[in-house]
Amino acid sequence: MQALKPVRDTLDVINGKWKLQIIISLNAGNKRFTEIERSIPKLTSKVLAKELKELEQNGLVERIVKDTYPVSIEYYPTQYTSTLHPVVESLKDWGENHRKHIFGTPVETEKLK
């Protein structure tokens, strides 16, 4: 079971319904809290705040406080986030194949950023 530890570690970081969607939203150029929130249907402010904090703790998101009035906060994917791109692409490919296997129909998808 030691061989599965890296898989468990990965799932601990990107687990749940929202983290990958948040990363994809950030990569699409959404950087303000409300932009991210609006780009992901059914994501609540409370959950977004929690998920952003966890992503920041794991080095995947950088939180920048702008010295403006009123103060504004922006979020950016870190360089480290790009290491997830092949993982996300593989998950997308697997999901397309699984959907086809279960439902017998392919899914139209776009290339992830």
C-alpha contacts under 8 A as a table, 3 or more apart, distances in Angstrom:
res1	aa1	res2	aa2	distance
1	M	4	L	5.43
1	M	5	K	7.09
2	Q	5	K	5.34
3	A	6	P	7.03
4	L	7	V	5.20
4	L	8	R	6.30
5	K	8	R	5.03
5	K	9	D	6.09
6	P	9	D	4.93
6	P	10	T	6.15
7	V	10	T	5.08
7	V	11	L	6.21
8	R	11	L	5.07
8	R	12	D	6.07
9	D	12	D	5.07
9	D	13	V	6.54
10	T	13	V	5.29
10	T	14	I	6.35
10	T	15	N	7.98
11	L	14	I	5.23
11	L	15	N	4.98
12	D	15	N	5.38
13	V	55	L	7.57
13	V	58	N	7.03
14	I	19	K	5.72
14	I	20	L	6.40
15	N	19	K	6.81
16	G	19	K	6.49
17	K	20	L	7.54
17	K	21	Q	7.63
18	W	21	Q	5.18
18	W	22	I	6.06
18	W	43	L	7.59
18	W	48	L	7.95
18	W	51	E	7.38
19	K	22	I	5.10
19	K	23	I	6.27
19	K	51	E	6.37
19	K	52	L	7.99
19	K	55	L	7.49
20	L	23	I	5.00
20	L	24	I	6.09
20	L	88	V	7.89
21	Q	24	I	5.06
21	Q	25	S	6.09
21	Q	40	I	7.12
22	I	25	S	4.98
22	I	26	L	6.18
22	I	36	I	6.87
22	I	40	I	7.63
22	I	52	L	7.95
23	I	26	L	5.09
23	I	27	N	6.16
23	I	77	P	6.92
23	I	81	T	7.92
24	I	27	N	5.02
24	I	28	A	6.18
24	I	112	L	7.49
24	I	113	K	6.94
25	S	28	A	5.02
25	S	29	G	6.70
25	S	30	N	5.76
25	S	36	I	6.15
25	S	39	S	6.73
25	S	40	I	7.72
26	L	29	G	5.27
26	L	30	N	4.92
26	L	31	K	5.95
26	L	36	I	7.11
26	L	75	Y	7.41
26	L	76	Y	6.27
26	L	77	P	6.17
27	N	30	N	7.25
27	N	76	Y	8.00
27	N	77	P	6.67
27	N	113	K	6.11
28	A	113	K	6.53
30	N	35	E	5.47
30	N	36	I	5.54
30	N	39	S	7.93
31	K	35	E	6.55
31	K	36	I	6.61
31	K	74	E	5.14
31	K	75	Y	4.88
31	K	76	Y	6.11
32	R	35	E	5.19
32	R	36	I	6.32
32	R	73	I	6.51
32	R	74	E	4.84
32	R	75	Y	6.33
33	F	36	I	5.30
33	F	37	E	6.13
33	F	73	I	7.51
33	F	74	E	6.99
33	F	75	Y	7.53
34	T	37	E	4.91
34	T	38	R	5.99
35	E	38	R	5.25
35	E	39	S	6.15
36	I	39	S	5.19
36	I	40	I	6.66
37	E	40	I	5.64
37	E	41	P	7.60
37	E	43	L	6.25
37	E	44	T	7.16
37	E	45	S	6.88
37	E	48	L	7.00
38	R	41	P	6.66
40	I	43	L	5.88
43	L	47	V	6.76
43	L	48	L	6.61
44	T	47	V	5.35
44	T	48	L	6.10
45	S	48	L	5.06
45	S	49	A	6.10
46	K	49	A	5.30
46	K	50	K	6.39
47	V	50	K	5.10
47	V	51	E	6.06
48	L	51	E	5.11
48	L	52	L	5.97
49	A	52	L	5.26
49	A	53	K	6.21
50	K	53	K	5.21
50	K	54	E	6.36
51	E	54	E	5.10
51	E	55	L	6.10
52	L	55	L	5.03
52	L	56	E	6.02
52	L	61	V	7.14
53	K	56	E	5.04
53	K	57	Q	6.18
54	E	57	Q	4.98
54	E	58	N	6.28
55	L	58	N	5.12
55	L	59	G	6.37
55	L	60	L	5.26
55	L	61	V	5.50
56	E	59	G	5.12
56	E	60	L	5.66
56	E	61	V	4.52
56	E	62	E	5.86
56	E	63	R	7.18
57	Q	60	L	7.66
57	Q	61	V	8.00
58	N	61	V	7.78
59	G	62	E	7.28
59	G	78	T	6.96
59	G	80	Y	6.95
59	G	81	T	7.82
60	L	77	P	5.89
60	L	78	T	5.35
60	L	79	Q	7.81
60	L	80	Y	6.03
60	L	81	T	4.99
61	V	75	Y	6.49
61	V	76	Y	5.57
61	V	77	P	4.60
61	V	78	T	5.39
61	V	81	T	7.49
62	E	75	Y	5.59
62	E	76	Y	5.16
62	E	77	P	6.19
62	E	78	T	6.07
63	R	73	I	6.91
63	R	74	E	5.91
63	R	75	Y	4.68
63	R	76	Y	6.64
64	I	73	I	5.64
64	I	74	E	5.20
64	I	75	Y	6.16
64	I	76	Y	7.88
65	V	71	V	7.04
65	V	72	S	6.01
65	V	73	I	4.52
65	V	74	E	6.53
66	K	71	V	5.98
66	K	72	S	5.21
66	K	73	I	5.86
66	K	74	E	7.51
67	D	71	V	5.88
67	D	72	S	7.29
68	T	71	V	4.78
68	T	72	S	6.42
69	Y	72	S	7.59
77	P	80	Y	7.88
77	P	81	T	5.89
78	T	81	T	5.27
78	T	82	S	7.56
79	Q	82	S	5.76
79	Q	83	T	7.89
80	Y	83	T	5.65
80	Y	84	L	7.83
81	T	84	L	5.60
81	T	85	H	7.51
82	S	85	H	5.39
83	T	86	P	6.94
83	T	87	V	7.83
84	L	87	V	5.10
84	L	88	V	6.12
85	H	88	V	5.16
85	H	89	E	6.10
86	P	89	E	5.03
86	P	90	S	6.05
87	V	90	S	5.13
87	V	91	L	6.21
88	V	91	L	5.01
88	V	92	K	6.09
89	E	92	K	5.01
89	E	93	D	6.14
89	E	112	L	7.23
90	S	93	D	5.07
90	S	94	W	6.08
91	L	94	W	5.07
91	L	95	G	6.02
92	K	95	G	5.04
92	K	96	E	6.21
93	D	96	E	5.16
93	D	97	N	6.30
94	W	97	N	5.12
94	W	98	H	5.99
95	G	98	H	4.97
95	G	99	R	6.01
96	E	99	R	5.22
96	E	100	K	6.23
96	E	106	P	6.68
96	E	107	V	6.17
97	N	100	K	5.08
97	N	101	H	6.03
97	N	106	P	7.68
98	H	101	H	4.89
98	H	102	I	6.06
99	R	102	I	5.18
99	R	103	F	5.64
99	R	104	G	7.07
99	R	105	T	6.95
99	R	106	P	6.92
99	R	107	V	7.42
100	K	103	F	5.33
100	K	104	G	4.42
100	K	105	T	4.75
100	K	106	P	5.09
100	K	107	V	7.49
101	H	104	G	5.50
101	H	105	T	7.84
